Amino acid sequence: MASAAYGSLPFAEQIAFFRQKVSVPTSAWTDVYATEHNHAFMVAGARGEVLADLRAAVDRFIAEGRTIEEFRQEFDDIVARTGWAYNGGRNWRTRIIYETNLRQSYHAGREAQMADPTLRKARPYGLYRHGGSAEPRPDHLAWDGIVLPLDDPWWDTHTPQNGWGCTCKKFTLSARDVKRMGLKVLDQAPPVEWEERTVGTRGPSPRTVRVPKGIDPGFEYRPGIGRIEAMTPRPAGSSHLPAVGPTRITDPLPRPRPAPSDRRIQRNTEEEYIEAFLAEFGASPGSPVYYRDKAGDLLLISDQLFRQRGTGKLKVLKRGREQDVLLLADTIKDPDEILIQEVEIGPGIISMQKVYLAQFTVEGEADPLLAVFETGRWGWVGVTAYGPDSINKLLKNREKGVRLYRRSEE
């Protein structure tokens, strides 16, 4: 099957992708965004019985390869039975629900097939093909014919579907295919021009997002991207985000704990620092683990923690702080406190972050050390501070948090 089409024959990976999703009630389409669609089924404004019935209908129509006209008949039955007052015209709304779920499940299923190591060895390249619409998007048309390795980070944001109604496709190629078709594997992906867009302004959940030029907001992700990549926070560009809100915590942290000098390490490469950090959790590059923290929440530990989103480049070396990666691991595994805080990630944009804090007295160091690991939807930051001024600044930020866990000193 060359493309997702009405009535096209479904395949196992496509069906499995859709069925692993969790139904999420929403008020607006912006409530579930981008990679969240890899694991969530939603229809804007649908809840309860309506959401369950629409999910069952989409599931059946994907599995059976039925047409949009048949889906519209069932949609009408659901609306009549539940009295759902939806926004937008019937034909537009049904096309969005049917076509987006059909196409994205198709692309996600193909991505699952492309992840097979045997296939990747035989067909290691991806080809972008424009869908051939009568009124093409200029950027999508410009990408037609681009050939890049399947593991190039460009595909993380440019794998179709790349917008509402987009019919572009991604195909795998062997080296022989590239030569036979007269194509060329690019040495470097085209530069990505990022734009800031505000979406959902007419609804209850507006968002300000950054998307590559030419891609509709909400489509700047790879359908079916593995849970490891989707759920792992990436290193953030900012060194630290100040918390907002009232002062809630006034008591001091537990007393610093001693840490042997070998918890500060020297390695030769970024990869070696990453391996040392991952080993603290029983993980290794390419073999992630879930770690349950002291608050009872799961944290995904993988080498993706150290790879920049969009480029895949490692980001470990930072003013000598890489030598503290084991202390950062200690902070996650056995923190003094775990907090939830509100932070301002942009002008007027408030998000939540989780904060792990731990104080240590390091053998051979005169001053104590405060290690902080902050993580949120925007990424993660690891901070280590020596000396009273630097530590007090971070502790002042700690006051604007809600405590989830505190280490006992008994």
C-alpha distance (Angstrom), angle and dihedral (degrees) to the residues before:
residue distance angle dihedral
M1 . . .
A2 3.79 . .
S3 3.78 99.0 .
A4 3.75 144.9 5.4
A5 3.77 106.0 -91.0
Y6 3.76 137.6 164.4
G7 3.79 107.8 -82.9
S8 3.81 93.0 7.2
L9 3.79 119.8 153.3
P10 3.83 110.7 -92.5
F11 3.79 123.5 -141.1
A12 3.80 135.1 -147.5
E13 3.81 98.4 -101.6
Q14 3.80 91.6 49.7
I15 3.80 92.5 51.5
A16 3.81 92.7 44.0
F17 3.80 91.6 51.6
F18 3.78 92.8 55.0
R19 3.79 95.0 43.6
Q20 3.82 94.5 53.9
K21 3.79 90.9 62.0
V22 3.79 123.9 107.4
S23 3.82 118.1 -132.3
V24 3.81 110.3 -118.6
P25 3.84 122.9 -167.9
T26 3.80 112.4 -136.3
S27 3.77 143.4 177.8
A28 3.82 97.0 -152.8
W29 3.80 138.6 14.9
T30 3.80 90.1 -109.7
D31 3.83 91.9 63.9
V32 3.82 88.7 82.2
Y33 3.79 112.7 37.7
A34 3.82 139.8 -173.8
T35 3.84 112.9 -48.3
E36 3.81 90.3 16.7
H37 3.81 86.0 75.3
N38 3.79 88.5 67.2
H39 3.80 88.2 72.2
A40 3.81 105.3 20.1
F41 3.80 133.2 68.7
M42 3.78 114.1 -154.5
V43 3.77 141.2 159.8
A44 3.80 112.0 -162.9
G45 3.80 109.6 -103.0
A46 3.81 94.9 4.8
R47 3.79 121.8 127.2
G48 3.77 140.8 159.2
E49 3.79 116.4 -7.8
V50 3.80 93.4 2.8
L51 3.80 92.6 55.0
A52 3.81 92.5 45.0
D53 3.81 92.8 49.7
L54 3.81 93.4 46.7
R55 3.79 90.7 48.5
A56 3.80 91.7 51.3
A57 3.80 90.6 48.4
V58 3.81 94.5 49.4
D59 3.81 90.8 45.9
R60 3.77 92.0 52.4
F61 3.79 94.3 44.5
I62 3.83 92.3 50.3
A63 3.81 92.0 47.5
E64 3.80 94.3 45.7
G65 3.81 97.6 38.2
R66 3.79 94.4 -127.8
T67 3.81 127.9 168.0
I68 3.78 133.3 -98.0
E69 3.80 91.7 -114.6
E70 3.80 89.7 57.9
F71 3.79 89.3 48.2
R72 3.80 90.9 51.8
Q73 3.79 90.6 55.3
E74 3.80 91.1 53.5
F75 3.81 90.7 44.3
D76 3.80 88.9 55.9
D77 3.81 90.2 50.7
I78 3.82 91.7 51.3
V79 3.80 92.4 48.8
A80 3.82 91.8 47.8
R81 3.80 92.6 47.8
T82 3.83 97.5 45.7
G83 3.79 101.6 29.8
W84 3.80 91.0 -129.5
A85 3.81 111.5 179.6
Y86 3.80 102.5 -152.0
N87 3.78 129.2 -178.3
G88 3.80 123.6 -114.7
G89 3.77 133.4 26.5
R90 3.80 120.4 -49.4
N91 3.80 97.4 -117.6
W92 3.80 93.6 45.5
R93 3.81 93.7 46.4
T94 3.79 95.0 47.3
R95 3.80 91.8 46.8
I96 3.82 91.2 52.7
I97 3.82 92.9 48.8
Y98 3.79 96.6 42.5
E99 3.78 101.7 37.2
T100 3.81 99.1 41.2
N101 3.81 93.4 49.5
L102 3.80 91.8 44.0
R103 3.79 95.3 48.8
Q104 3.79 97.7 40.6
S105 3.80 92.9 47.5
Y106 3.81 88.0 48.8
H107 3.81 92.8 51.1
A108 3.81 91.6 43.8
G109 3.79 90.4 51.6
R110 3.78 90.8 50.9
E111 3.81 90.2 48.6
A112 3.81 88.6 54.2
Q113 3.80 89.0 53.7
M114 3.81 91.4 46.8
A115 3.81 89.8 54.5
D116 3.80 90.9 66.9
P117 3.84 106.9 113.0
T118 3.81 93.1 -141.4
L119 3.80 92.3 53.5
R120 3.79 92.2 45.3
K121 3.77 90.9 53.2
A122 3.80 91.8 51.6
R123 3.82 96.8 37.0
P124 3.82 107.2 24.6
Y125 3.81 98.7 160.8
G126 3.78 134.5 79.1
L127 3.81 124.0 -145.7
Y128 3.82 121.9 -156.9
R129 3.79 113.6 -144.3
H130 3.78 125.3 -173.4
G131 3.78 114.0 -127.6
G132 3.78 94.9 -125.5
S133 3.81 98.0 -121.4
A134 3.78 118.5 172.4
E135 3.81 91.5 -118.7
P136 3.81 103.5 36.6
R137 3.77 124.0 -164.9
P138 3.83 104.7 -114.7
D139 3.80 94.4 -132.6
H140 3.81 93.5 48.4
L141 3.79 89.5 49.6
A142 3.82 90.2 49.6
W143 3.81 89.9 54.8
D144 3.79 92.5 54.4
G145 3.80 109.4 119.2
I146 3.81 96.9 18.6
V147 3.82 110.3 147.0
L148 3.81 119.7 -166.0
P149 3.80 135.9 155.0
L150 3.80 110.7 -83.7
D151 3.80 90.4 -118.4
D152 3.81 94.0 54.7
P153 3.84 109.1 122.7
W154 3.83 89.5 -129.9
W155 3.81 88.1 79.2
D156 3.82 90.6 59.1
T157 3.80 89.2 73.8
H158 3.82 103.7 19.7
T159 3.81 104.8 47.6
P160 3.83 107.2 119.1
Q161 2.99 140.2 -75.7
N162 3.81 88.8 70.6
G163 3.78 101.5 168.1
W164 3.78 146.9 -8.5
G165 3.79 107.2 -49.8
C166 3.82 93.0 2.3
T167 3.82 111.6 155.1
C168 3.81 98.4 -175.5
K169 3.80 117.3 133.7
K170 3.79 140.6 -154.8
F171 3.80 120.9 -141.9
T172 3.79 132.1 -172.7
L173 3.80 120.0 -123.2
S174 3.77 136.8 -167.9
A175 3.80 121.8 -140.8
R176 3.81 87.1 -103.8
D177 3.83 90.6 53.4
V178 3.79 90.8 52.5
K179 3.79 91.7 52.9
R180 3.80 94.6 42.2
M181 3.82 92.8 50.9
G182 3.79 93.4 46.2
L183 3.79 92.5 -118.5
K184 3.79 130.5 141.4
V185 3.78 129.7 -138.3
L186 3.80 106.4 -129.1
D187 3.79 116.9 -124.2
Q188 3.79 88.9 -145.2
A189 3.80 133.1 18.4
P190 3.81 118.7 -112.6
P191 3.80 112.1 -88.2
V192 3.80 113.3 -94.1
E193 3.79 115.4 -129.0
W194 3.80 108.9 -155.2
E195 3.79 123.0 -149.3
E196 3.78 130.4 -167.3
R197 3.79 112.2 -131.3
T198 3.79 132.8 178.5
V199 3.80 113.3 -145.0
G200 3.78 135.6 -178.9
T201 3.81 93.3 33.1
R202 3.81 91.7 149.2
G203 3.78 93.1 52.6
P204 3.80 137.5 62.2
S205 3.82 96.3 -96.6
P206 3.82 112.1 50.7
R207 3.81 117.8 175.9
T208 3.76 135.0 -165.0
V209 3.79 107.6 -144.5
R210 3.80 140.0 172.0
V211 3.79 115.8 -126.9
P212 3.80 134.7 169.2
K213 3.79 113.5 -98.7
G214 3.79 109.8 -93.4
I215 3.81 96.8 26.9
D216 3.80 122.3 101.8
P217 3.82 114.7 -121.1
G218 3.78 109.7 -93.1
F219 3.81 94.5 31.1
E220 3.82 98.5 75.9
Y221 3.80 93.9 108.7
R222 3.78 141.5 75.6
P223 3.83 111.7 -99.1
G224 3.77 111.9 -119.4
I225 3.79 93.0 10.8
G226 3.78 107.1 173.8
R227 3.78 118.2 -88.4
I228 3.78 88.0 -119.4
E229 3.79 92.9 63.0
A230 3.78 95.2 35.5
M231 3.79 95.3 49.9
T232 3.81 100.6 38.3
P233 3.82 114.8 93.4
R234 3.80 114.2 -131.2
P235 3.80 127.7 -137.7
A236 3.79 109.3 -81.4
G237 3.76 124.2 -133.7
S238 3.79 94.0 -131.2
S239 3.79 119.0 80.1
H240 3.79 93.6 -142.6
L241 3.81 139.3 -9.7
P242 3.81 117.7 -141.6
A243 3.78 115.4 -129.5
V244 3.80 121.6 -120.4
G245 3.77 131.2 -150.5
P246 3.80 136.0 56.6
T247 3.79 127.4 -34.8
R248 3.80 108.9 -92.5
I249 3.82 105.6 159.4
T250 3.80 120.8 59.0
D251 3.81 105.1 155.2
P252 3.82 119.5 92.1
L253 3.79 126.6 -104.5
P254 3.80 117.5 -97.0
R255 3.80 113.7 -83.0
P256 3.84 115.3 -77.9
R257 3.79 116.0 -90.9
P258 3.80 123.6 -136.7
A259 3.80 116.9 -104.6
P260 3.81 122.0 -167.7
S261 3.78 117.2 -119.1
D262 3.81 91.9 -112.3
R263 3.83 88.8 71.0
R264 3.81 85.2 77.7
I265 3.78 107.4 68.4
Q266 3.78 141.5 -170.4
R267 3.80 119.3 -146.7
N268 3.80 133.2 169.8
T269 3.80 101.8 -131.4
E270 3.79 140.7 29.5
E271 3.79 89.4 -115.9
E272 3.81 91.0 58.5
Y273 3.81 92.3 52.6
I274 3.81 89.8 49.8
E275 3.80 92.2 49.1
A276 3.81 90.7 50.8
F277 3.82 91.8 51.5
L278 3.81 94.4 46.2
A279 3.80 92.6 47.6
E280 3.81 89.4 62.8
F281 3.82 87.6 68.1
G282 3.79 97.6 37.3
A283 3.80 91.6 -103.0
S284 3.80 132.0 122.1
P285 3.82 135.8 -173.5
G286 3.79 107.2 -62.4
S287 3.82 92.0 9.2
P288 3.83 107.8 82.6
V289 3.78 126.8 -177.6
Y290 3.78 136.4 -158.3
Y291 3.79 112.0 -121.2
R292 3.81 120.5 -161.8
D293 3.79 108.8 -143.7
K294 3.80 128.7 -147.5
A295 3.81 90.6 -90.6
G296 3.80 89.8 57.7
D297 3.81 95.7 -108.3
L298 3.79 125.6 129.7
L299 3.79 119.7 -118.2
L300 3.78 120.2 -169.4
I301 3.80 110.8 -132.3
S302 3.80 114.0 -161.9
D303 3.78 140.9 132.6
Q304 3.83 86.7 -99.0
L305 3.81 85.6 80.2
F306 3.79 87.0 75.5
R307 3.81 99.9 42.2
Q308 3.77 122.0 92.8
R309 3.78 114.5 -122.3
G310 3.79 112.8 -112.7
T311 3.81 96.2 17.7
G312 3.80 103.9 43.1
K313 3.81 89.2 -142.4
L314 3.79 118.8 148.3
K315 3.78 117.5 -106.2
V316 3.80 110.2 -168.9
L317 3.80 110.6 111.4
K318 3.79 109.9 84.2
R319 3.80 122.9 156.3
G320 3.79 91.9 -48.3
R321 3.82 93.3 -56.0
E322 3.80 90.3 120.1
Q323 3.81 88.2 81.7
D324 3.82 87.9 69.4
V325 3.82 97.1 59.2
L326 3.82 91.9 110.9
L327 3.80 90.7 52.2
L328 3.80 87.7 49.9
A329 3.81 88.4 53.2
D330 3.82 89.2 49.2
T331 3.80 88.7 52.3
I332 3.80 91.6 55.7
K333 3.80 94.9 42.7
D334 3.80 99.3 42.8
P335 3.82 110.0 12.0
D336 3.77 127.5 175.0
E337 3.80 88.0 -134.2
I338 3.78 142.3 -1.9
L339 3.80 117.3 -151.6
I340 3.78 140.4 -179.6
Q341 3.80 115.5 -141.2
E342 3.78 140.3 175.9
V343 3.80 113.8 -124.9
E344 3.78 133.4 -177.6
I345 3.81 107.2 -122.0
G346 3.80 93.6 176.6
P347 3.80 139.6 -4.8
G348 3.79 103.8 -47.3
I349 3.83 92.8 -13.2
I350 3.81 112.6 124.4
S351 3.80 122.4 -168.9
M352 3.80 136.5 168.9
Q353 3.78 125.8 -109.6
K354 3.78 133.9 -174.5
V355 3.80 116.9 -135.8
Y356 3.81 129.9 -158.6
L357 3.83 116.6 -167.1
A358 3.81 132.6 -175.1
Q359 3.81 134.4 166.1
F360 3.79 122.0 -148.6
T361 3.77 138.3 -178.6
V362 3.78 103.0 -142.6
E363 3.77 118.8 -150.7
G364 3.80 109.1 -107.9
E365 3.83 94.8 19.1
A366 3.80 121.7 106.5
D367 3.81 96.0 -153.6
P368 3.80 127.8 53.1
L369 3.78 119.5 -111.0
L370 3.80 127.4 -130.2
A371 3.80 115.1 -156.1
V372 3.80 120.3 -164.7
F373 3.81 128.9 -174.3
E374 3.82 113.8 -169.1
T375 3.79 121.7 -175.2
G376 3.79 134.7 176.0
R377 3.79 142.8 136.0
W378 3.79 88.6 -67.2
G379 3.82 93.1 59.0
W380 3.80 134.3 -97.2
V381 3.77 138.9 -67.2
G382 3.79 129.2 -162.6
V383 3.80 116.3 -156.8
T384 3.81 129.3 -175.6
A385 3.79 118.5 -173.6
Y386 3.80 132.5 -171.5
G387 3.78 127.2 -169.4
P388 3.81 130.6 33.7
D389 3.81 97.5 -85.3
S390 3.81 96.2 54.0
I391 3.80 93.0 39.9
N392 3.81 94.5 47.9
K393 3.80 90.7 51.8
L394 3.80 90.8 56.4
L395 3.80 92.3 42.9
K396 3.80 89.6 52.8
N397 3.79 88.1 55.9
R398 3.82 88.5 49.9
E399 3.82 90.7 64.3
K400 3.82 90.7 72.2
G401 3.77 95.9 65.6
V402 3.77 143.5 92.5
R403 3.79 111.2 -122.0
L404 3.80 117.9 -128.2
Y405 3.81 97.9 171.8
R406 3.81 140.0 8.9
R407 3.79 126.4 -170.0
S408 3.77 114.9 -119.2
E409 3.82 116.8 -124.1
E410 3.79 94.4 -159.8
